Amino acid sequence: MPDIFKEIKDWNDDMRSWPNLMYGDIYNYLIRSKAVDGETMKNFKSLQSYNYFQSGNVDKILHFNATDNKIFMKASVRSSQTVSRLNDAYVMCTGEGAVEQAWCTCMAGLGLSCSHVGALLWKIEYAVRNSMTGVSCTDETAKWNRGTTRNIEPKPLVSIQLKKPKLGENTMGNENVPGLRDTPFYVSKEEFKEAVNASPMLPLFEIKGTIMNKSFKSNPSVRTQESIEQVHGEHNDLSSCAKCVQFLSKYVFLTDSQVVRLQTETTLQSKSLLWKDCRKLRITASSAHKVPVKETTDSTNFIREHLHPKFVGNKFTKHGQQGEIDAKVYLNSNGHQVQEKGICVSQQENWLSASPDGIFDGQTLLEIKCPVPSSSWSTLDQLFESGKYDVGKDENGDLVVKEKGSRGIYLQVQLTMYCTGLKQCKLLVWLGVDEHKYIDILYNETYVNNQVTRLKTFYVKKLLPCLVNEIQDDRLMMSKAFVKFMHI
């Protein structure tokens, strides 16, 4: 066992302190992270460890909070081959959910990504996705952590329910539900008979008078059609592909009342699972500048990071988050009113959204930027004069925001005004109470229309088909809060 795990003595049982670990974090660790040989793990088989969790093989999870934003998790996981043997799985991750190291007492534990480690991660992901962690954790959800294992003992066949759980079905409370397994499906009676004839179970089907024999010998009462998976059509607009139209209707399109509700129910923004899920289904104002301009440009990296983000923040983002809080406190203390907003979905284009920093004095968009001083500048005037920032000076010496700035600030505020219906924005560049600048930006309708057309083309042709496939194949999972909001 690594020394870092041996040194921990005080393990706690408190789901409120669990990390915000999601599917993308599991994928990034098991597939994209580095193994002991320096190569990417690409342990696709370990993704099947969800079966271990689904089958009730993960015991109570304990954790330890370190001082450097590190959280250590451990749990006993039942072996798949010998049910009487338990393996101890350990995980080290950040509070945001990024997995940094793992280990297990099983034979494959030194490989850092065995199925027992995966099962531990899936249990955490399940709890986070269903809003069972954090400050809202109750005694009932805490009991869930201590009760997800099930005794595995021999039972009469009549007492076992042979069924495969449906997608999204909660099976943890049913001791008879088996784990997910590769069950063969047959599209015709002939295929089924051929498989049975080649199976060692054939004698059971030949016992006359039994239900198995009758079902095997009988003919279907009605003619059944083969189940053919719906395929994508042309992607010329939002309505050209029938498969995507169904997806949009179920996951993306909102009523006017839902648009308003979403703004109030996601005011916590990045701390809200509903906010995160809604952003993944749309192009956002803050990420629009990263969308490839040319249709021929490879968009794989953008889509991968958009759906399964690997970046979880750094010292610059933390600086910006704290600076935004300080700026709002300053504005409110000086007689201004800053109204908090959650995600604002465009009522004209539901595939586009924005998350404003606030509404300033009731009718002006507020956008706050908090650049980090460097060795080349220490004041905002020096930053603006350097020419490397999105804010500069025009021929009259007035501060302006560049349309083609490298950080995409102009595009972000224009799209945010489009989504909120506001016509003016106050950009606040903040270093502190004694060092900040205001820049007023008016809504540019022509510019916005051109950008919305470009982004819509990208969404229809590139992002939307990937969204449909990711959710269909269970690689992108929506939270319980999202399912409830959309009535799925």
C-alpha positions in Angstrom: 0.0 0.0 0.0 1.3 3.5 -0.8 2.6 5.3 2.3 0.2 8.2 1.6 -2.7 5.9 2.5 -1.0 4.2 5.4 -0.5 7.5 7.3 -4.2 8.2 7.6 -5.8 7.0 10.8 -9.0 9.1 11.2 -11.4 8.0 8.5 -14.9 9.6 8.6 -18.3 8.5 7.4 -20.0 11.7 6.2 -21.4 12.0 2.7 -21.6 15.8 3.0 -17.9 15.9 2.4 -17.7 13.7 -0.6 -16.0 15.1 -3.7 -18.1 16.3 -6.6 -17.0 13.4 -8.8 -18.9 12.8 -12.1 -18.7 10.5 -15.1 -16.1 12.6 -16.9 -13.8 12.3 -13.9 -14.0 8.5 -14.0 -13.4 8.5 -17.7 -10.5 10.8 -17.5 -8.8 8.7 -14.8 -9.5 5.2 -16.1 -8.9 6.0 -19.8 -6.9 9.1 -20.3 -4.6 9.4 -17.2 -1.0 8.0 -17.1 -0.3 4.5 -15.9 2.9 3.4 -14.1 4.7 3.0 -17.4 4.0 6.6 -18.4 1.5 5.6 -21.1 -2.3 6.4 -21.0 -4.2 3.7 -19.1 -6.9 3.1 -21.7 -8.4 0.6 -19.3 -11.8 0.4 -21.1 -12.5 -2.9 -19.4 -12.5 -1.2 -16.0 -15.6 0.8 -17.1 -17.5 -2.4 -16.6 -16.9 -2.0 -12.9 -20.3 -0.3 -12.8 -21.6 -3.9 -12.6 -19.8 -4.3 -9.3 -21.5 -1.3 -7.8 -24.9 -2.2 -9.4 -24.7 -5.7 -7.9 -24.2 -4.4 -4.4 -20.5 -5.3 -4.0 -19.3 -1.9 -2.5 -19.3 -1.5 1.2 -19.5 1.7 3.2 -17.2 4.5 1.9 -15.0 6.3 4.4 -13.1 9.5 3.7 -10.4 11.8 5.0 -10.1 15.5 4.1 -6.5 16.7 3.8 -5.5 20.3 4.1 -4.5 20.8 0.4 -8.0 20.2 -1.1 -7.3 16.5 -1.3 -9.9 14.0 -0.3 -9.0 10.3 0.4 -11.7 7.7 0.0 -11.7 4.0 0.8 -14.2 1.1 0.8 -14.2 -2.7 0.9 -15.3 -4.2 -2.4 -16.4 -7.8 -2.7 -14.4 -10.0 -5.2 -16.2 -11.1 -8.3 -14.8 -14.6 -8.2 -14.8 -15.4 -4.4 -17.7 -13.7 -2.7 -16.2 -14.3 0.7 -13.1 -12.2 0.0 -13.1 -8.4 0.3 -10.6 -6.1 -1.3 -9.8 -2.7 0.0 -9.9 0.0 -2.6 -8.4 3.5 -2.1 -8.8 6.7 -4.1 -7.2 10.2 -3.8 -9.0 13.0 -5.6 -9.6 16.8 -5.4 -12.7 18.4 -3.9 -13.9 19.1 -7.5 -13.7 15.3 -8.3 -10.5 15.0 -10.3 -9.0 11.6 -9.5 -5.3 11.7 -8.9 -4.3 8.3 -7.6 -5.9 5.0 -6.7 -4.8 1.6 -5.3 -6.3 -1.7 -4.3 -5.3 -4.8 -2.3 -6.3 -7.2 -5.1 -3.8 -8.8 -7.5 -4.3 -6.0 -10.1 -4.2 -3.2 -7.5 -0.7 -2.1 -8.5 -2.1 -1.2 -11.9 -3.9 1.7 -10.2 -7.2 1.1 -12.1 -8.7 -2.3 -11.2 -12.4 -2.9 -11.2 -12.6 -2.6 -7.4 -11.3 1.0 -7.7 -13.8 1.6 -10.5 -16.7 0.3 -8.4 -15.7 2.7 -5.6 -15.7 5.6 -8.1 -19.1 4.6 -9.5 -20.7 4.6 -6.1 -19.4 8.2 -5.5 -20.7 9.3 -8.9 -24.1 7.7 -8.3 -24.4 9.7 -5.0 -23.3 13.0 -6.6 -25.6 12.5 -9.7 -28.6 11.9 -7.4 -27.9 14.9 -5.1 -27.1 12.6 -2.1 -24.0 14.5 -1.1 -23.2 18.1 -0.1 -24.9 20.2 2.5 -28.3 18.7 1.6 -27.3 15.2 2.7 -29.9 13.8 5.2 -29.8 11.0 7.6 -31.7 8.9 5.1 -29.1 9.4 2.4 -26.3 8.8 4.9 -27.9 5.4 5.7 -27.6 4.6 1.9 -23.8 4.7 2.2 -23.9 2.1 4.9 -26.4 -0.1 3.1 -25.4 -0.6 -0.5 -23.8 -4.0 0.0 -26.0 -7.1 -0.2 -25.4 -10.5 1.2 -24.8 -13.0 -1.6 -26.0 -16.4 -0.6 -27.4 -19.4 -2.5 -31.2 -19.2 -3.1 -33.8 -21.4 -4.7 -34.3 -20.5 -8.4 -38.0 -19.6 -7.7 -36.8 -16.8 -5.3 -34.6 -15.1 -7.8 -36.0 -12.4 -10.1 -34.3 -12.8 -13.5 -34.5 -9.4 -15.1 -32.3 -6.8 -16.5 -32.6 -3.3 -14.8 -34.0 -0.6 -17.0 -31.9 2.5 -17.7 -32.1 4.8 -14.7 -33.9 2.2 -12.5 -32.8 2.3 -8.8 -31.9 -1.3 -8.0 -30.0 -0.7 -4.8 -32.9 -1.5 -2.5 -33.8 -4.8 -4.1 -31.7 -7.7 -2.9 -32.9 -10.0 -5.7 -31.8 -7.8 -8.6 -28.7 -9.3 -10.3 -25.9 -7.3 -11.7 -25.8 -6.1 -15.3 -24.7 -8.9 -17.6 -24.2 -9.4 -21.3 -27.6 -10.9 -22.1 -28.1 -12.1 -25.7 -31.0 -10.7 -27.7 -32.7 -12.4 -30.6 -34.6 -10.6 -33.3 -36.4 -13.7 -34.6 -37.8 -17.0 -33.4 -35.4 -18.8 -35.7 -32.3 -17.1 -34.1 -33.6 -18.1 -30.6 -34.1 -21.7 -31.5 -30.7 -22.0 -33.2 -29.0 -20.6 -30.0 -31.0 -23.0 -27.8 -30.1 -26.0 -30.0 -26.4 -25.2 -29.7 -26.7 -24.7 -25.9 -26.0 -27.2 -23.1 -29.4 -26.1 -21.7 -31.2 -27.8 -24.6 -32.4 -30.8 -22.4 -34.3 -28.4 -20.1 -36.2 -27.0 -23.1 -37.1 -30.5 -24.2 -38.9 -31.6 -21.0 -42.5 -32.0 -22.1 -45.3 -30.2 -20.2 -43.0 -27.4 -18.9 -43.4 -23.7 -19.7 -39.9 -23.7 -21.2 -40.8 -26.5 -23.6 -44.1 -24.8 -24.6 -42.4 -21.5 -25.3 -39.7 -23.2 -27.2 -42.0 -25.2 -29.4 -44.8 -22.7 -29.9 -45.0 -20.1 -32.7 -45.4 -16.4 -32.0 -49.1 -15.3 -31.7 -48.4 -12.2 -33.7 -45.9 -11.2 -36.4 -43.2 -9.1 -34.7 -41.0 -6.6 -36.5 -37.3 -6.5 -36.1 -36.1 -3.9 -33.7 -33.9 -1.6 -35.8 -32.0 1.2 -34.1 -32.9 4.6 -35.5 -30.1 6.1 -37.4 -29.1 9.7 -38.0 -30.4 11.6 -41.0 -29.1 14.7 -42.7 -27.9 17.5 -40.4 -28.9 20.6 -42.3 -30.9 22.3 -39.6 -32.5 21.4 -36.2 -35.5 19.6 -37.9 -33.7 17.6 -40.6 -32.7 14.6 -38.5 -35.6 12.7 -36.9 -33.4 11.1 -34.3 -32.0 14.5 -33.2 -35.5 16.1 -33.2 -36.6 13.5 -30.6 -33.5 14.2 -28.6 -34.1 18.0 -28.7 -37.7 17.7 -27.7 -36.8 15.5 -24.7 -33.5 17.1 -23.5 -33.1 20.6 -24.9 -36.3 22.5 -25.9 -37.9 24.4 -23.0 -41.1 26.3 -22.5 -41.0 30.0 -21.6 -41.9 29.1 -18.0 -39.1 26.5 -17.8 -36.6 29.1 -19.1 -37.6 31.4 -16.3 -37.5 28.6 -13.6 -34.1 27.6 -14.7 -32.7 31.0 -14.1 -33.9 30.9 -10.5 -33.1 27.3 -9.7 -29.5 27.5 -10.9 -28.3 30.7 -9.2 -25.5 28.7 -7.5 -24.2 28.1 -11.1 -21.1 25.9 -10.9 -22.2 24.4 -7.6 -25.5 23.2 -9.2 -25.7 19.8 -11.0 -28.7 21.1 -13.0 -26.6 24.0 -14.2 -23.8 21.7 -15.3 -26.1 19.4 -17.2 -27.9 22.1 -19.0 -24.6 23.7 -20.1 -23.4 20.4 -21.6 -26.4 20.2 -23.9 -25.8 23.7 -25.3 -23.2 26.0 -26.6 -22.5 28.6 -23.9 -21.5 32.2 -24.2 -18.3 31.7 -22.3 -17.1 28.8 -24.5 -18.3 30.1 -27.9 -15.0 31.6 -28.8 -13.4 28.1 -28.6 -15.8 26.8 -31.2 -13.9 26.2 -34.5 -14.6 29.0 -37.0 -14.1 26.8 -40.1 -16.3 23.8 -40.7 -13.2 21.8 -41.9 -11.4 22.3 -38.6 -11.3 19.2 -36.4 -13.7 19.7 -33.4 -12.9 16.6 -31.5 -11.0 18.2 -28.7 -13.6 21.0 -28.2 -16.5 18.5 -28.0 -14.6 16.1 -25.7 -13.8 18.9 -23.3 -17.3 20.3 -23.5 -19.0 16.9 -22.7 -16.4 15.4 -20.4 -14.3 18.4 -19.0 -10.9 17.5 -17.7 -10.1 21.0 -16.6 -11.4 21.5 -13.0 -9.8 24.8 -12.2 -6.5 26.3 -11.1 -5.2 29.3 -9.1 -6.3 31.7 -11.8 -9.9 30.5 -11.8 -9.9 30.6 -8.0 -8.6 34.1 -8.1 -11.4 35.0 -10.5 -14.1 33.5 -8.3 -12.9 35.3 -5.2 -12.5 38.6 -7.2 -16.1 38.3 -8.5 -17.4 37.9 -4.9 -15.4 40.9 -3.7 -16.5 43.1 -6.6 -20.2 42.3 -5.9 -19.8 43.2 -2.3 -18.2 46.5 -3.3 -21.0 47.3 -5.7 -23.7 46.5 -3.2 -22.1 48.5 -0.5 -22.0 51.5 -2.8 -25.7 51.6 -3.4 -25.9 49.4 -6.5 -28.2 46.4 -6.9 -26.7 43.2 -8.3 -29.3 40.5 -9.1 -28.0 37.0 -9.2 -29.0 34.8 -12.2 -28.5 31.2 -13.0 -28.3 29.8 -16.6 -30.2 31.9 -19.1 -31.3 29.8 -22.1 -32.1 31.8 -25.2 -35.9 31.8 -25.8 -35.3 32.1 -29.6 -32.5 29.4 -29.7 -32.8 26.9 -26.9 -29.4 25.3 -27.9 -27.6 28.5 -26.8 -27.2 29.7 -23.1 -25.3 32.1 -20.9 -24.6 32.5 -17.2 -24.3 36.2 -16.4 -22.3 37.4 -13.4 -25.4 39.5 -12.5 -27.9 42.1 -13.6 -26.6 45.6 -12.7 -29.3 48.0 -11.4 -32.1 46.1 -13.0 -31.5 46.6 -16.7 -27.8 46.3 -17.5 -25.8 43.1 -17.8 -22.8 42.9 -15.4 -19.7 41.0 -16.5 -16.7 40.8 -14.1 -13.2 39.9 -15.2 -10.4 39.6 -12.7 -7.0 39.3 -14.5 -4.0 38.1 -12.4 -1.0 40.5 -12.3 2.2 39.3 -13.7 5.8 40.4 -14.0 5.0 42.4 -17.1 2.2 44.5 -15.5 0.9 45.5 -12.1 -1.8 48.1 -13.0 -4.8 47.9 -15.3 -3.4 50.8 -17.4 -0.2 48.8 -18.0 -2.3 45.7 -19.0 -4.5 47.7 -21.4 -1.5 49.4 -23.0 0.3 46.1 -23.5 -2.1 45.1 -26.3 -2.3 41.5 -25.1 -5.7 41.9 -23.3 -9.2 42.1 -24.8 -9.5 45.7 -23.5 -7.6 48.5 -25.2 -8.0 52.1 -26.1 -9.4 53.7 -29.3 -8.1 56.7 -31.1 -9.8 59.0 -28.6 -8.2 57.2 -25.7 -11.4 55.6 -24.5 -11.5 52.1 -23.2 -13.0 49.6 -25.6 -13.4 45.8 -25.9 -11.8 44.2 -29.0 -14.2 42.2 -31.2 -11.5 39.7 -31.9 -9.8 39.5 -28.5 -8.0 36.3 -27.6 -10.2 35.7 -24.6 -13.5 36.1 -26.4 -14.9 38.7 -23.9 -16.7 40.7 -26.6 -18.4 37.6 -28.0 -19.3 36.4 -24.5 -21.0 39.6 -23.4 -22.8 40.0 -26.8 -24.2 36.4 -26.6 -25.1 36.9 -23.0 -27.1 40.0 -23.9 -28.8 38.0 -26.6 -29.8 35.3 -24.1 -31.0 37.7 -21.4 -32.7 40.2 -23.7 -30.6 43.1 -22.4 -29.2 45.8 -24.6 -26.3 47.1 -22.6 -23.5 45.7 -20.6 -21.1 47.1 -17.9 -17.8 45.2 -18.0 -16.0 45.5 -14.7 -12.3 44.7 -14.8 -11.4 44.2 -11.2 -8.1 44.1 -9.3 -9.4 45.5 -6.1 -11.3 48.3 -4.4 -8.6 50.8 -5.4 -7.9 49.4 -8.9 -10.8 48.7 -11.2 -12.2 50.0 -14.5 -15.7 50.1 -16.1 -16.3 49.7 -19.8 -19.8 50.2 -21.3 -20.7 47.9 -24.2 -23.8 48.2 -26.3 -25.7 45.3 -28.0 -24.5 44.7 -31.5 -27.4 43.1 -33.3 -25.6 42.5 -36.7 -22.6 41.0 -35.0 -24.7 38.7 -32.9 -26.8 37.5 -35.8 -23.7 36.5 -37.7 -22.3 34.7 -34.7 -25.5 32.9 -33.9 -25.8 31.6 -37.5 -22.2 30.3 -37.3 -22.6 28.6 -33.9 -26.0 27.1 -34.9 -24.4 25.4 -37.9 -21.7 24.0 -35.7 -24.2 22.8 -33.1 -26.4 21.1 -35.8 -23.6 19.4 -37.7 -21.1 18.6 -35.1 -22.1 18.9 -31.4 -25.8 17.7 -31.6 -25.0 14.3 -33.2 -22.3 13.6 -30.5 -24.7 14.6 -27.7 -27.3 12.2 -29.0 -24.8 9.3 -29.3 -23.2 10.0 -25.9 -26.5 9.9 -24.1 -27.8 6.9 -26.1 -24.7 4.9 -25.2 -24.8 5.9 -21.5 -21.5 7.7 -21.7 -23.1 11.0 -20.7 -25.4 10.7 -17.7 -27.8 13.3 -16.6 -28.3 14.1 -12.9 -31.5 13.3 -10.9 -32.1 17.0 -10.7 -32.1 17.4 -14.5 -34.4 14.4 -15.0 -36.8 15.8 -12.5 -36.7 19.3 -14.1 -37.3 18.0 -17.7 -39.9 15.4 -16.6 -37.9 12.6 -18.3 
